[in-house]
Amino acid sequence: MNQRAMITISGVGTVAAYSSLMTLQALVLDPLAAVPGRSLRQIHAHLLASGMNVTSDNVSVIVSASIGVALSVTVAAVAINRRLSSVLMAVLFLSIVALGALVTFGSGFALGMDIADSYGGGGGSHTVWAPVLYGTSFLAFLALVAVLAVRLLRGRSAQGLAKS
């Protein structure tokens, strides 16, 4: 398997895994941790009785997560059809994962705020998984900077050799 194919498969796979964990975190794990001793069905029933729109919350998280996956599949299709360089492909996939932190933050508001308002609890993440997602995005950002720095340094050294 060539390098471009490996980047494409790992890029789409990483974004899909990130999006899946983000969805699971926002819609299942965090609500269960925020209201210990209650099932997800009980939490949803309480939110509905409090006038919250659980369906809208769920849809907003799923749509947000789906956008990341759709972007990665689009990058993969464009990369294959236009024969983008491995470096550009890596930059695009790393950018999607890095920007996932913003989506993770936003997705936490859907059910999270409704639970905080309805149960009188605090907002924020109640599990370790949101920080794992933020850390993954931060590592993707660092990798993005590293890829761009190496590319810049190689470009400058190639220019220096050409001038010699």
ABEGO torsion letter per residue (X at the ends): XBAAAAAAAAAAAAAAAAAAAAAAAAAAAAAAAABBGBBAAAAAAAAAAAGBBAAAAAAAAAAAAAAAAAAAAAAAAAAAAAGBBAAAAAAAAAAAAAAAAAAAAAAAABAAAAAAAAAGBBBEBABAAAAAAAAAAAAAAAAAAAAAAAAAAAAAAAAAAAAX
